[in-house]
Amino acid sequence: MTELPMPSTPRRRLLLAAGGTLAALACPALASSRRALAAMTDGPFYPPRSWREQWTDWDADLSRVQRDGRVLSARGDHLGLELQLADVDGRVIDAAEVEIWQCDALAAYHHPQVQLAAAQIDEGFQGFGASRSDAQGRLRFRSIRPVPYPGRTAHIHIKLRHASFGEISSQLFIAGDPGNARDFLWRALDAADRPALEMKLQPAAPGSGLRWQVQQALWLPA
């Protein structure tokens, strides 16, 4: 996948109702508390651009890989992740570049430093994906429900880039997962920052090919 350029100028759209308050948006999560996304580490498994450029399949669907004329499907529970970006003043953010990466259902990261036998890695999982927010600040990924691995609770890494706020990396966790309380990075978060990073999984619609879906608001600095 070609690296997406950062927009040269900030592009934010302020949606106001008649009374001057934030308009109701398609993503209901935007009704939640406006607390700017807490920055967190990339971790050791952010796949470098030089390695990603060896492949072409880095789209927003991590659950499917096209390779050698075949289409492989990821193991695990498929997850639809719908995000909407806005700043803490209520302005939606369009044309933001968003990346996610996570381990596969076998708890293996797809990364050049991870050398595993074919049986220890899910070749049907993309491992990394990228998308860009639309005029309403919305974007969608298709992935799998994250799984824990030794030392970490289940999580999805996320990186956002935009001229208005620069670059922010964070992580999304499953709300109510018992592993969160044992996770050293979760415990290091300010308690007030945690709700914005919790994904509330809901059963997906029948026929969607998904097991779970999430609608998540991500608030960025104004």
PyMOL commands that set and color helices and strands:
alter all, ss='L'
color gray80, all
select helices_A, chain A and resi 28-31+49-52+118-120+180-182+184-188+191-193+195-197
alter helices_A, ss='H'
color red, helices_A
select strands_A, chain A and resi 12-14+64-67+70-73+78-87+91-93+97-101+128-132+138-144+155-162+166-174+198-199+202-203+212-220
alter strands_A, ss='S'
color yellow, strands_A
deselect
rebuild
show_as cartoon
